[in-house]
């Protein structure tokens, strides 16, 4: 696993243009490059209710993000330092 030091520039919890709830963490890496991670669907479509609803997996992802950075609010993640972790053959942040 490769690692690169980075600073969190911003965190966005949003409903993207297809109506899917997602979260992005934008990093400024030590190399000077910018990269984001996240973008997972934090909700799902419920056919009975005919709308998108929250999921346990989506809530768990948010909780683990807060715990990883040791904060109680998403906006407090901005400015924190972390390592972006990569597989040896990939530039996608794990």
Phi and psi in degrees as GROMACS dihedral restraints (atoms count N, CA, C in turn):
[ dihedral_restraints ]
;  ai    aj    ak    al  type     phi  dphi    fc
    3     4     5     6     1   -93.2    20    10
    4     5     6     7     1   154.0    20    10
    6     7     8     9     1  -139.2    20    10
    7     8     9    10     1   147.5    20    10
    9    10    11    12     1  -138.5    20    10
   10    11    12    13     1   130.9    20    10
   12    13    14    15     1   -65.0    20    10
   13    14    15    16     1   139.5    20    10
   15    16    17    18     1  -149.7    20    10
   16    17    18    19     1   160.0    20    10
   18    19    20    21     1  -117.9    20    10
   19    20    21    22     1   135.8    20    10
   21    22    23    24     1   -74.7    20    10
   22    23    24    25     1   121.5    20    10
   24    25    26    27     1   -85.5    20    10
   25    26    27    28     1   -40.4    20    10
   27    28    29    30     1  -164.5    20    10
   28    29    30    31     1   162.3    20    10
   30    31    32    33     1  -130.4    20    10
   31    32    33    34     1   131.8    20    10
   33    34    35    36     1  -123.6    20    10
   34    35    36    37     1   119.7    20    10
   36    37    38    39     1  -104.5    20    10
   37    38    39    40     1   118.8    20    10
   39    40    41    42     1  -152.1    20    10
   40    41    42    43     1   161.1    20    10
   42    43    44    45     1   -97.4    20    10
   43    44    45    46     1   111.6    20    10
   45    46    47    48     1   -77.2    20    10
   46    47    48    49     1   178.8    20    10
   48    49    50    51     1   -64.6    20    10
   49    50    51    52     1   -13.4    20    10
   51    52    53    54     1   -96.9    20    10
   52    53    54    55     1     6.3    20    10
   54    55    56    57     1    87.0    20    10
   55    56    57    58     1    10.9    20    10
   57    58    59    60     1   -96.3    20    10
   58    59    60    61     1   131.2    20    10
   60    61    62    63     1   -74.4    20    10
   61    62    63    64     1   127.3    20    10
   63    64    65    66     1  -145.5    20    10
   64    65    66    67     1   166.9    20    10
   66    67    68    69     1  -138.3    20    10
   67    68    69    70     1   135.6    20    10
   69    70    71    72     1  -123.8    20    10
   70    71    72    73     1   138.0    20    10
   72    73    74    75     1  -114.1    20    10
   73    74    75    76     1   116.3    20    10
   75    76    77    78     1   -95.6    20    10
   76    77    78    79     1   125.7    20    10
   78    79    80    81     1  -113.1    20    10
   79    80    81    82     1   147.5    20    10
   81    82    83    84     1  -111.7    20    10
   82    83    84    85     1   109.3    20    10
   84    85    86    87     1   -83.2    20    10
   85    86    87    88     1   157.7    20    10
   87    88    89    90     1   -55.5    20    10
   88    89    90    91     1   -30.0    20    10
   90    91    92    93     1   -72.1    20    10
   91    92    93    94     1    -9.1    20    10
   93    94    95    96     1    98.0    20    10
   94    95    96    97     1    -9.8    20    10
   96    97    98    99     1   -83.2    20    10
   97    98    99   100     1   157.0    20    10
   99   100   101   102     1  -110.9    20    10
  100   101   102   103     1   139.2    20    10
  102   103   104   105     1  -153.2    20    10
  103   104   105   106     1   148.9    20    10
  105   106   107   108     1  -117.2    20    10
  106   107   108   109     1   156.0    20    10
  108   109   110   111     1  -133.4    20    10
  109   110   111   112     1   160.1    20    10
  111   112   113   114     1   116.7    20    10
  112   113   114   115     1  -136.2    20    10
  114   115   116   117     1    79.4    20    10
  115   116   117   118     1     9.5    20    10
  117   118   119   120     1   -76.9    20    10
  118   119   120   121     1   150.5    20    10
  120   121   122   123     1   -72.9    20    10
  121   122   123   124     1   119.3    20    10
  123   124   125   126     1   -98.2    20    10
  124   125   126   127     1     3.7    20    10
  126   127   128   129     1  -138.2    20    10
  127   128   129   130     1  -178.6    20    10
  129   130   131   132     1  -148.7    20    10
  130   131   132   133     1   165.5    20    10
  132   133   134   135     1   -90.7    20    10
  133   134   135   136     1   128.5    20    10
  135   136   137   138     1  -102.8    20    10
  136   137   138   139     1   113.5    20    10
  138   139   140   141     1   -64.7    20    10
  139   140   141   142     1   -36.3    20    10
  141   142   143   144     1   -64.2    20    10
  142   143   144   145     1   -46.1    20    10
  144   145   146   147     1   -83.9    20    10
  145   146   147   148     1   -12.2    20    10
  147   148   149   150     1    55.4    20    10
  148   149   150   151     1    43.7    20    10
  150   151   152   153     1  -161.4    20    10
  151   152   153   154     1   168.0    20    10
  153   154   155   156     1   -80.0    20    10
  154   155   156   157     1   140.9    20    10
  156   157   158   159     1  -132.4    20    10
  157   158   159   160     1   154.2    20    10
  159   160   161   162     1   -64.2    20    10
  160   161   162   163     1   155.7    20    10
  162   163   164   165     1  -123.7    20    10
  163   164   165   166     1   155.9    20    10
  165   166   167   168     1   -62.5    20    10
  166   167   168   169     1   -38.8    20    10
  168   169   170   171     1   -64.5    20    10
  169   170   171   172     1   -38.7    20    10
  171   172   173   174     1   -66.7    20    10
  172   173   174   175     1   -42.7    20    10
  174   175   176   177     1   -65.4    20    10
  175   176   177   178     1   -40.9    20    10
  177   178   179   180     1   -61.9    20    10
  178   179   180   181     1   -39.3    20    10
  180   181   182   183     1   -60.9    20    10
  181   182   183   184     1   -44.5    20    10
  183   184   185   186     1   -64.5    20    10
  184   185   186   187     1   -45.2    20    10
  186   187   188   189     1   -59.6    20    10
  187   188   189   190     1   -43.9    20    10
  189   190   191   192     1   -67.2    20    10
  190   191   192   193     1   -34.1    20    10
  192   193   194   195     1   -63.1    20    10
  193   194   195   196     1   -47.1    20    10
  195   196   197   198     1   -60.9    20    10
  196   197   198   199     1   -43.6    20    10
  198   199   200   201     1   -66.0    20    10
  199   200   201   202     1   -39.9    20    10
  201   202   203   204     1   -58.8    20    10
  202   203   204   205     1   -41.1    20    10
  204   205   206   207     1   -92.3    20    10
  205   206   207   208     1    -2.9    20    10
  207   208   209   210     1    66.3    20    10
  208   209   210   211     1    38.7    20    10
  210   211   212   213     1  -126.5    20    10
  211   212   213   214     1   166.2    20    10
  213   214   215   216     1  -110.3    20    10
  214   215   216   217     1    -7.0    20    10
  216   217   218   219     1  -131.8    20    10
  217   218   219   220     1   140.6    20    10
  219   220   221   222     1   -56.1    20    10
  220   221   222   223     1   -42.1    20    10
  222   223   224   225     1   -64.1    20    10
  223   224   225   226     1   -19.7    20    10
  225   226   227   228     1   -77.5    20    10
  226   227   228   229     1    -7.2    20    10
  228   229   230   231     1   -73.3    20    10
  229   230   231   232     1   -32.1    20    10
  231   232   233   234     1   -56.7    20    10
  232   233   234   235     1   134.1    20    10
  234   235   236   237     1    92.2    20    10
  235   236   237   238     1   -14.6    20    10
  237   238   239   240     1   -71.7    20    10
  238   239   240   241     1   152.0    20    10
  240   241   242   243     1  -100.4    20    10
  241   242   243   244     1   143.9    20    10
  243   244   245   246     1  -153.6    20    10
  244   245   246   247     1   176.6    20    10
  246   247   248   249     1  -107.8    20    10
  247   248   249   250     1   132.2    20    10
  249   250   251   252     1   -85.5    20    10
  250   251   252   253     1   122.9    20    10
  252   253   254   255     1  -105.2    20    10
  253   254   255   256     1   137.1    20    10
  255   256   257   258     1  -132.2    20    10
  256   257   258   259     1   150.6    20    10
  258   259   260   261     1   -70.4    20    10
  259   260   261   262     1   157.3    20    10
  261   262   263   264     1   -57.1    20    10
  262   263   264   265     1   -33.4    20    10
  264   265   266   267     1  -106.0    20    10
  265   266   267   268     1    19.3    20    10
  267   268   269   270     1  -141.0    20    10
  268   269   270   271     1   155.3    20    10
  270   271   272   273     1  -108.6    20    10
  271   272   273   274     1     8.2    20    10
  273   274   275   276     1   -82.2    20    10
  274   275   276   277     1   129.9    20    10
  276   277   278   279     1   -70.9    20    10
  277   278   279   280     1   132.2    20    10
